[in-house]
């Protein structure tokens, strides 16, 4: 069975939602707050040296990290192109481009801003660092908005990118900012909030706000 190391509302929900969508059987291994708990970091580091989630352990014990890699793996595992356009399918190139854009450009802004002390030694410099990262994240989201289609990111074709948008727009700068600044991304997120295919993952991770 697949084992997903997860924490409510954290990046693991990107994978959890996909597992639910595919209907795959998995067990969810709860992880304590990795910022506050040295013990939690040490325990996860034995599996994933970076002590980050999502971390997915395959039935044979192999460890898979990085949400984009897991996204592509799950498509291969299920033999489904429901969330990942198949090779040669229209939209495949755009999907790969923007999936990687989101995980290599936008996702790290949360890593940097969540705990600036890991990257900025001087305490007095951290607020400015956090503010600069937040401004940069907003700039990146505006770039994503220029590429977003309707009703889904790839137009009529639903994909895992829409799941990423639905989850990541719940984080900073918050849904109200997206509503006012990135209308298409906000519409995608809002549409998925009530999608029953993700009801379990949304409820577990976001509670009544899902």
N, C-alpha and C positions, 0 to 999 in steps of 0.2 A: 504494500500500500504506500501511496505517496504521503509524505509528512511535510507539512508546511509550518515553519517557525514564524509566528505572527504576533502582532500586537494590535489591539483595536485602534483603528484610525490611522495606522502607520502605512508605510509603503507596501506591506504584505497584502493589503486589500487589493492591489492591482492584480496579483496572482489569484487570490482567493475568489475574486469575482469571475475570473476566467475558469477556474476549476468548477465553480457552480454552474456556469453557462454550459460547459461541456458535459456536465453531469458525472464528473469523475469522482471516484471514491477517494477520500483522503482524510487524514487526521490532522487536527490543528494543534500544534504545540505552542502553548502560550509563553510569551517572552516578557519578562519584567521590563521596566523602563530602563533602556540602555544608557540613558544620560545619567540617571541617578544611582544605578546599581552596578557596582564593580563586579559583584558576583554574577549578575546576568551577563555582563560583557564577557567575563572569563568563560562562562559556560558555553555561550554561543561561539566564542572564538575557537573552541575545540572542534567545532564543526565548520565554521566559516571564519578564517583568520581575521577578517575585517570586522567581525561581530556586527554584521548588518542584516537587516531583513528587507525583502524576502529572502529566505533560504529554504530551498526545497530539497528534501532527501528522497531519492528515487527508491523503488522497492528493493533494488540490489545493493543499496547503501551508497551509491554515488551521490555526491553533493552538487547541486546546481544553484548558482547564484546569478544575480543581475536580471532584473525583471524582463528586459528585452530578450535575453537568451531564453528565459523560461517561457516567454510568449511564443517564440518560434518553436521551442521544444514541444510544447503542448499541442501545437498544430500538427507537428510530425507524429506525435504519439497517438493522436486521435484520427489521423488521416483526414482531417477536416480543414476546409478552407473558409469556414464560417467566420473566423476572426482574423485570419491572415490570408490575404490574396495569394493564390497559387502562382508558381513561376509561370510567366507568360500571360497571366491575367491582367487586364487593364487595371491600373491602380497599384500594381505591385511595387513599382519603383517609388511612387509617391508614398506608399505605406512605409517602405523601408527607410526612406529619407526622414520622414517626420517622426517615426517611432524612435529612431536613433537620435534625432534632434531633441526630442523631449527628454530622453534618459541621459543624454550627455551634456545638455545645456541647461534645461530648466530644472530637472531633478536635483542637480548639485547645489542649486541656490538654496534649497531647503536644508541641505546638509551644512552649508556654510552659515546660514542665518540661525538655525536652531540652537547652535552652541558655538558662538564666535570664539570662545576661549580656546578652542582646539586649533585655531588658525591665527589668532592675533594675541601676541604675548602681553601687550600693554592694555590693561583694563580700560584706561581712558580712551583708547582708540576703538574699542569694540562697538560703541553705538554708531559711530560714523561708518564703520565697516558694514554693520548690519543694514543701515539705511542705504548704502551704495548697492549692496546685494539685492535689496528689495526693489530698488529702482531698475536694476538690470533685469530682474525677473519680469517686471512689468513690460519692459522693452521686448523681451523674448516672447511673451504671450501675445503682444501686438503683432509680432512677426508670424506667429502661428495663426492668428486671426486672418491675416491676409491670404493664407493658403486654405483656410477652412471652407468646405462646401456646405450644402444644405440638402437634406436634413441632417446628414452625417458628415464627418470630416472629409471623406472621399466622395461626397455627393450622395447618390442613391445607395451606395455600397457601405453597409455597416462593417466596422472592423474593431480590432482591439484598441486602436487609437481613441475611439470614442469612449472606451472604458477608462483609459488614462485621463482623458479630459474630465470625465465625470468625477473621478477620484481627486485629481490634483487641483481642481477648482474649489474643492472644499478646504484646501489649505490656504496659506497666505498668498495673495492679499485678501482672499475671501470672496464669496459669491456675489456680494453687492458690487464689488469692483468689477467683476467680470460682466455683470449685468449692464453696468454703465459704460464699459470700455471695449468689451469683446462680445458683441451680441451673438455671433454664430456659435462661439465656444460655449457661451452661457446656455443657449438653446439646446445644444447637444447634451450638456450636463443635466439640464432640467428635464429633458425627455427621458433620460435614463434613470432619474431618481425614482420614477414610478414603474419601472420595468420589472415585471415579476420574475424574469430570468435571473435577476440579481438580488431579489428580495432578501434572501438569507444573508448574503454578504453585506448588503447595505445595513440591514437591521443589526447584525452582530457588531459592525464597526462604527456605525453612526447613530444607532438607537432611534429615537423618535424623530430625529431630524432627517432620517432617510426617506 
